[in-house]
Amino acid sequence: MTQYFNELANRFNWHSKYQIWIASMEHPLFELIEGVIAPTILPFQQLTSHSEQIFQAIQNENMFLLFTYPGNYQIMLNLFEYKTFTDGELVVLFHYLYPYYTQAAIKRERYKLGKVIESTRRASATLNTEEIYNNILSYAMDVIPNCDIGTLWWFDEEKNKLTCKASVGNILKGINKMEFDINEGPVGYTFRMNRPLLFNQNNNSIWDTIGNISKENSKYWDPSYVFTENVKSFLTYPINVEDKVEGVLFLCQIVKPYPLSDEDLHLLQGFSSQVGISIRNARQYSHIKNLNDVLLKRDDIHATLTKLSIQNKGVLKIVEEMSRMMGKNVLFVDLLENEITPITEKLPVQLTYKDLNGILQTTQEQPFYELKRSGYVTHIIYPIRSMQITLGCIIVEAATQIEQIDTIVMEQGHSVLALELVRKQNDTAFYYKKRRELFSELVNSKDQSIVLQKAKELNISLHEPCSVTLFKLSHYTSPHHLEAFIHRLTAQLKRDLFSYIQLLYAYHDEVTVVISVHSATDKQFRKKLQTICNEWGKEKNITLSCGLGTTYQDVYFLPKTYDEAKTALAYLNSRGQQGLVDYSQIGVNRLFIKQDQEEIKQFLTEVFEPLRTKHSMNNSLEETLLVYVDTNRSAVKAAQILHVHINTLYQRLRKIEEALDISFQQPGDLLKLQLACYLKQSYSHL
């Protein structure tokens, strides 16, 4: 550049020594870049705020020319002699010195670009999102050195507000406590509009648009400090992550002498784009890391609970381990046997097992169900199902919302506890199979010694009065539902009839119970049995029938009372009825129980079909016959019930005799009619 300046000196015909000094916002003190090295007292030691583009000063016989260039660059030419210049010559000098400015500006831009690149690299060096927030602000202020304070605001979806994630500078105390709405202040404006905003003294009117600070946020300002009056310039820039604005960078110049500019906005454009990429990468890494952590935790929980199951530690140990993992009180409810683990606990909020089962039946699609609060505790119910059958549930007491680790523990505990329930069912089925085989040998044997031997093997008392009660479930929707209902029924019988039971086993849709009842306890036993049948009578998806055999004083009569119970049960089934029936109550019906249903139906057709012709129906012959037999052939009572004259009744009876070719005076014919009327009422479903 020296040769270039010598050409300039020749043009203006001066041959004195010279100095060229330069200053900028980044380096405000004037720095000698060309000319003689000599002690010089400059009229200005640092960047000035002269409004003139060209300024002249004389000091100690030195001529100083100050030129101001774009971007707040100033070049000072010192001539060691006094010389006057015309306005035109000064303009020529201004342009001749332009290459010095250009060289400095290029150097400055390279420096800033290097800062942007370095800041972006350092901001991207971490995959921790919280660290990135702090790095963004720190490195942004490196890139834009003329700002005094900086804050980074991020949108909180739960609060629906922009909250402060990082701040630098202590001029505005309490700024970290502020939360901006998306329509509030410069931060909210930039977020909503998704575009940068630059404020300086030349556009004060912008406060009319962005000056709407809420009272809640205003109370955090220093009351002695009026921001709108003291701020010299500020800029806000939106930060986009995957084409969606999520944050706002706010940089402000208050004390430093040089305002923020469009050039600073341009620098932030590239910086913020790279920041968005860094945050996206950090989130992806965090998401993958969280997934990996969850998988590791799930594997560890699964391994721990499975180990307890394999070691056959039992349900209690599994539940205790789940409580330890979650740090919460965990209960396990077996809804097949209506049992709770630990046994010292009770169902929450005064629930009954029936209530709990009803809740879970109505929430088939939900992974878990939240009970109403009891004080400060919420009970989370996690159902355990198999083939759409509710086997039980896990209940967690939580004072706060359950966390992800709690859900994982419940998921893994669900599988292990379901396995424990299935194992329990299989063990019970195997036990029942052995009981059934021994009892079958007992009731089918004619040898009293074998009856005695099998009774001993089954632990049936040899000297207690005993009877057999049979239960049968029908009208179930699927074998899986039947299995669950059978399990529930046997559990209830064990619980409610515990003091009477000598033997109990289930097979397919039947439950066989050997009962020991003395005369003193017989009424109480039958009352409990009736209560059980009444409860099951309310079930919508299944029906329960119960047949009760006669009580005998000798164990050798077990085959007989068993056959009687089967007969009583068959009596109910033949009529499509449910409930309880005692063998002694069925009377003459025992003669027809094993009779083929089609034969009974055919017999009834032969008797009543002739009375159902059009002519006969007009005369109500079928109704007349049924009432006449039911009143024990009392013509007066029958006429009263039918609301006809007694002569009309006699006419109908003669027509019945003619239609059936019988006589009411013949004992055989009369017995046939009585039996037909009885079967008609007993087998009304045919």
Secondary structure, 3 states (H helix, E strand, C coil): CHHHHHHHHHHHCCCCCEEEEEECCCCCECEEEEECCCCCCCCCCECCCCCCCEEEEEECCEEEEEEEECCCEEEEEEECCCCCCCHHHHHHHHHHCHHHHHHHHHHHHHHHHHHHHHHHHHHCCCCCHHHHHHHHHHHHHHHCCCCCEEEEEEEECCCCEEEEEEEECCCCCCHHHCEECCCCHHHHHHHHHCCCEEECHHHHHHHHHHCCCCHHHHCCCCCCCCHHHHCCEEEEEEEECCCCEEEEEEEEECCCCCCCCHHHHHHHHHHHHHHHHHHHHHHHHHHHHHHHHHHHHHHHHHHHHHHHHHCCCCHHHHHHHHHHHHCCEEEEEECCCCEEECCCCCCHHHCCHHHHHHHHHCCCCCCCEECCCECCEEEEEEEEEECCEEEEEEEEEECCCCCHHHHHHHHHHHHHHHHHHHHHHHHHHHHHHHHHHHHHHHHCCCCHHHHHHHHHHCCCCCCCCEEEEEEEEECCCCHHHHHHHHHHHHHHHHHHCCCCEEEEEEECCEEEEEECCCCCCHHHHHHHHHHHHHHHCCCCCCEEEEEECCCECCHHHHHHHHHHHHHHHHHHHHCCCCEEEEHHHCHHHHHCCCCCHHHHHHHHHHHHHHHHCHHHHHCCHHHHHHHHHHCCCCHHHHHHHHCCCHHHHHHHHHHHHHHHCCCCCCHHHHHHHHHHHHHHHHCCCC
